[in-house]
Amino acid sequence: MAQGYFITGTDTGIGKTWSTVALMQYFKHQGKTVIGMKPVASGCEEIDGQLRNEDALLLQQHASVDLPYQSINPYAFSLPVSPHIAAQKAGLEIEFNEILCKYQQLEKQADVVLVEGVGGWLVPLNSHQDVAALAQQMDLPVIVVVGIRLGCINQAKLTFAAIQQAGVKCQGWIASCVEQDMLMLEENIQTLCQATEIPLLAVFPYSNNLNPEYFSRKFVMKL
């Protein structure tokens, strides 16, 4: 079976997708085939009559295996809102069994499958389940992407505590520098290193452009 990881974050828009693509490149350097999956995405655009998500398309583009879009992103919604609301407005409910079925198909086709969550750890996916519940059911080690900006220490510590409470293994965290002129950048990262025993896997400097090769060489801990 494939090696799998669940990629979550401290918030939306903090570099989960870029981090996932960097991880894909990292594993390719190890000679492994890799697939990225984004089970749920909102804020999708219609392309050729089908809803497509920009992040999911990036994962599809960088995969070692040529796969249909639906395998990468089974739940795509047009409204740029919380996925449980977007699904409700679309007249659908996000079913975990559907996601697990797609994942099981993917893990037969590559050495590594990286599953990117939506938003943060406790984002609701339906009326009674959230991202944390999905990670629990998928039973994958979690990698947390921390958007390094004002407020990140609080957000990261809350996320780490919630993951621990959920009883899910946390493999490590990535510092994603999302602000060009972040004050006391190194001090913030160091504070988080001291606040948790979860290992820091990589620090991704601020960048306007996705460079998977560059980011893939920033990992300081072996996965």
N, C-alpha and C positions, 0 to 999 in steps of 0.2 A: 504494500500500500504506500501511497505517497506520503512524504513528510508535509505536514500542514501547519499553518500559522494563521491566527486571526488578528488583523490589524485594526486597532481602535484608536481613538484620539481624545484629547481633552476638550475638543469643540469641533465645530464645522469650519472648514476653510483654513486648516492649520497644517496642511501638507501630507495628509494620509495617502493620497494617490501617488504623489511624487515619491514618498517613502516606500510605497509598495512597489513601484517601478524600479526604484534603486535596489530593493531587496531582490527583485526578479533578476536584475543584472548581476547582483552579488552571487546568486546561486548559479547563474550561467557560467561565471568564472570558475566555479567548482566542477564544471562539466555536467551539470544537471539540467534536465528539461524542466521548464517552469510554466505554470498557468496562473493568471490572476483572475479572481472572481469578485464581482461586486453584486451581491444578491439583491440589494434594494437600492434604488436611486430615485430621487425626486428632482424636479427642475430639468426634465429631459426635453429635447427638441425633436420635432418630427423631421426625419430624413428619409426620403423615398417612401413616404407613407407609414413609417414605423418610428416609434419613440426610441430615441437613442440618448445616452448620457455621455457627456464629454469624458468623464473619468473612466467609465467602463470601456469606452473606445480606446483609451490609452492602454488599459490593461490588455485588451484584445490585441492591440498593435504590437505589444512587447512580449507576447506569449511565444513560447517555443513551438506551440502547436496551433495550427489554423483551425479555429472553432467558430461555429455560428454565434452571432451576438446573443441570442436567447440563452445559450449555455453560460455565458459570462454574467449576464444581467437579467434574470428571470422576471424581476419586478421593476418596471420602469414607469414613472408617473410624470406628467407634465407640470403640475403645480410645484413651485419651488418652496414647499412648506414641509413640516414634519411628515415623515412617510406614512404614519397611521392616518393622518388627515388627508393626505394626497390619495391614499388608497380608498378611503371612505368616499371621497368626492368622485372617484373613478368607478365606484360601485363594486370594489373588490376588497378582499381581506388577505393580508399577507399570511401565507400558510408555511410554517416551518418545514413540514414534510416535503413540500415542493423544493425548498432550498436544499434540504439534506439530500434529496434524490439527485438534484443537479450536481451537488458536490461529489457524491459517490461516483457519478459518471466521470467527473473530471479527474478524480484521484487515480483512475485507472489509466489515464492518458499522459501522465507526467510524473517526474520524480518529486516535485514540490508544487503544492497548491497554496497560494496566498489569498486569503479571504478578507476583503476590505469592508469594514462596517460602514454605517452611515451616521454622520454626526458624531456624538459622544457616546459614552458607555451606557447611559440610561435613556437614550432616545427611544420612545415608544414605537413599536412596529405594528401592533394591532391593539385591540381593546384591553388585552391582559398580558401582553408579552413585550419585552424591549430588547435592545441590542445585547445586553448582558445575558438574557435568557437564551438568545440564539447562540452566543458563544459557548454557554454551558452545554446546550444540546449538541453542538458540533464537536465539543470536547477537544478543542485545539488550544495549544499554548498561545497566549496573547502577547502581542507587541504593542506598546502604547506610544503613539506619536504625540509629543508635547509641543504645542505651539509656544515658542519662547517670546512672550510679550508681557506687558504689564498685567498682573493677575495670574500669571502662569503657575506660580508656586502653589497658590491655593487650589487652582483647578487640578493640577497634577496630583497633589496630595489627596484630594477628595477622590480622584479617579483610582489611584493606587489602593486606597482604603476600600473602595467599593468592589474592586476586582478581588482583593483578598477576602472580603466578606462573602463574595460569590463562590469562593472555593475553587477558582480557576487558576491554573498556573500562569504566572506572568514571566515570560522569557526575558524581557528587557524593555528599555524605552529608548526612543530616538528624540533628540533635541532638534526641533525644526525651527530655525531662526526666520521668523516670518516678518520681522520689522527691520528695515534697513538701518535705522539709527537707534536700536534698542539700547537704552541706558543700562550700564552695569550688566552687560550680557553674560560675561564669564561668571560674575558673582551669582547671578540667578541660577545658572546651570550647576555651579558648585554647591549652592544651597540645596538644590534638589538631590544631588548626589549624596549629600550628608543626611538628607531627610528620609532616605529609603535604602533598603538593601537590594532593591531591584537594579540589576546592572545597566549602566548606560552603554548602549550598543554603538551609537554614532552621533555626531553633531553635524547637521547639514547647514552650512552657511547660507545667508540670505542670497537669493538669486532670482532674477526675472525670468530665467529660462530653465526648463527641465533638461538636465544633462545626466542621464542615467549612469554613464561610464564614470563621470567625476564623482557623483554621490556614492556609487557602489564601492569606491575605494576609501570612503570615510569610516567604514566599520572598524571598530577597535576590539570588538568581541566576536569570537567565532560562533557561528550558528550551525 
